[in-house]
Amino acid sequence: MYTGCFGAAAGVLNLIFLTYVSDASFVAVNAMKNILGSLGNLVALIVFIFGAKVDWGESDTACNWFVYW
């Protein structure tokens, strides 16, 4: 879930961790980081789709306030 909310910070943490535990080149480690980040975002998307209840009326009010402010 951390990756789904804070993708940039999770990418840096994954890069540090994968560089530490792997003897692969930086290019390969970066590719592994991108795959892990994509999987994390996919899991977060699934959780948000099926687990979150969005109050669209409230979001519409907030958008209208921002546009007309």
N, C-alpha and C positions, 0 to 999 in steps of 0.2 A: 504494500500500500504506500510505503514511503516514496517509491519510485513514481507512482501515479500522481502524487501531489507535488513532489519536489524533484523533478526530473534532472535538472542540472546538477544539483548537489549529489544526488544518487549516482549520476554518471561519473563524477569525480571520485566518489568513494569506491565505486566498482572498479574504476581504472587503477586506483591505488592498490586495492585488494588483489585484483587479477595480475598486476605486475609483480606483486610480492610472491604469489603462490605459483606463478607460471614462468617457465623458461622460454616461452614463445616470444617472437619479435613484437615490437610495439604495434605494428600494423595488425597482427593477429589478435593481440590483446584488445586493441580498440574495436575490432570487429566483434569479439566476444562481449565486450561492454555494450555495444549497440544492440546485440541480440538480447542480452539480459534486460536492458532498458525497455526494449519493445515488448518483451514478455511481461514485464512489470506493468507497463501501461495497458496491455491487453487485460491483465487480471483486474486492474483498477477499473477499467471501462466496464467489464462484466459486473463487478460488484456495484458500481454506480448505477448501471442500467437496471439491475434486478433488485437492488437493495435500497435505493434512494427514492424518496418521495419528494418531488419537486412541486412547490407551490407556484405555478405559473402566473397566477394572478398577482402575487407579491413581486415576482420578478418583473412583470410588466409595469407595475407601479414604480419600481426602482429605475427601470429604463426610461420611463416617461419623465421622471423627476430629473434624471441626468440630461436628457435631451432638451427639456424646456428650462433648465436652470440657467 
